[in-house]
């Protein structure tokens, strides 16, 4: 499942709104909802998600920012877990983006990894992209390559290249 305009669903305390003030040709404004781009927005948003789902995280679901994964050992268990998660979203007025959500799949790509009954694997498409990156010829190129490949170091043969560098 995917959250809809995640940050904008979080209200900013009225006494803190002046801290978000910005000026443009049309006047001076302050945000009432948390915008994307504030330095503490990602941490604040993740803490909100953890607070909302604290008792079911790792048991029936996982949440990272606005990406939610609900799981179970059987179809009926998945339905029950999904119902509980959706009820929590409804109770807290957390909107979801239905167009980007997938239901009752046996495997899927989550944060660049393929999740299935077999476990966690690297998305083959990501490996293909990394393997086509030109060989680094400069320090900056090496840093760029390490940034791309580093995400997959634990599970990828391509990481051997980065260890030699």
N, C-alpha and C positions, 0 to 999 in steps of 0.2 A: 504494500500500500504506500501511497505517496501523499505527504501533507500538501495542502493548498496554500500558497503564499505564507509559508510558515512563520517567518519573523513578524509579519504584519498582523498576525493573530494575537500577539502579545501586547497588552496595554502597558504604556509607560506611566508610572506613578505621576500624578499631576505636579508634585513638588520637584520631580526630576525632568520634566518636559523642557524646562528652560535650558537644560544642558545639551539639548539637541537642536538648539536654535541655529538657523541659517538665514542668510540674506540673499535676495536675488532682485532683479529689476522690478519685481511686482510687490516687494515688501519684505518684512522679516517674519519668519514662520518657525514653529516648533512642532515636532512630531508628537502625536498622541499614541501612535502605535510604533513598535520597534521597527526601524527600517533596516534593510540590508546595508552593511557597510560600517556600522558602529563597531568600535574595537571589541567591545564585550558582548556583542550580539550573539555570536555562535555559542559561547559558553552559557549565556543566559538562556538561550533557546533550549540547549541540551539539558540544562538543569530543570527547566519546565517540563520537558518530556519525561525525564527521570522521576520527577515528583508526581506526574499524572499516572504513570504506569509502574511505579516503584514495586508493587507487590506481585506483578506478573512478568516483569522482565527476567529473562533467563529461564523462566518456567514454561511460559506459553508464547512468548514473543520476544523480539529484539527491536530496539529502536536506535537509529543513529541519525541525529538531526531530524529531517522530515521523511526518512525512509523507515518503514515499519515492516517487519516480517513476523507473521503469525504462523505457528507450526503445531503439529500434533502427530501422534503415532497412527491415527486412523482418520478417515474422512469425517466421521461423526465428532471425533475429538477436535479436529480442525474447525468444524462448524461451531462447536461450543466455544472454543477459544476466540474465534473471529467475532462471535456474537458478544462476548465479554469485552473485547477490545473496542468494538464499535459502540457499545453502550457507554464505555468510558469516554470515547470521543464525543458522543452526543451529550453526555452529562457535563463535560467541560467546554462544550461548544468549539471543539477542535475540528476544523473543516478538512476534508480529504479531497484529493484530486482523483476523481474516479477514472478519468481518461488515461492516467498514467499508472493505474493500479492493475494488478493481475491476481486472479483468485484461483485457488485450488490447483496449483501447478506442482508437478513432481520435482522440478528443478528450475532454477532461475539464476540470473546474474544479479548479485548484490554487491555493491561497492567494488566492482571489477573482479569479483570472484564467482565461480559457478558453485552454487549450493545445491546438493542433492542428497539422496539417501546414502550415497557412497561417501559423503563428507564434503570437504571444501577443496576445490581445485581452482587453478588459474584459468581465467577466460582465455581461450585460444586466440581470439581476435586481438587481445591486448599483447600477447606474445609476438604475434605476427607484426604488429605495429612497431614494437621495440626492436625486433630483429631487422627491420628495414631502415632503422636509423643509421645514417652514415657513420663510418668509423670516426671517432673523435680525433682531431688533429691538433687541438689546442687545449690549454687548461680549462678554458671556458667550455669547450666541447665536452671534455671529460666530466665536468660538473653537471652539464646538461644531461649527458647519458646516465650518470649516477642518479640524478633526480628521477628520470623515467624508470630505470631498472630497479632502483632501490625499493620501490613499493612492493616488488615481487621477489625480493631476495630470498625469503624463507622458502619459497616453493618453486623457484624457477632455475633451470640450468643456466639461463642467461646471466645469472648473478655471478657466475665464475669469472666472467669478463671483468666485473667491477672489483673483485677481490685482487686480481693481478694489478689493477691500476693503483 
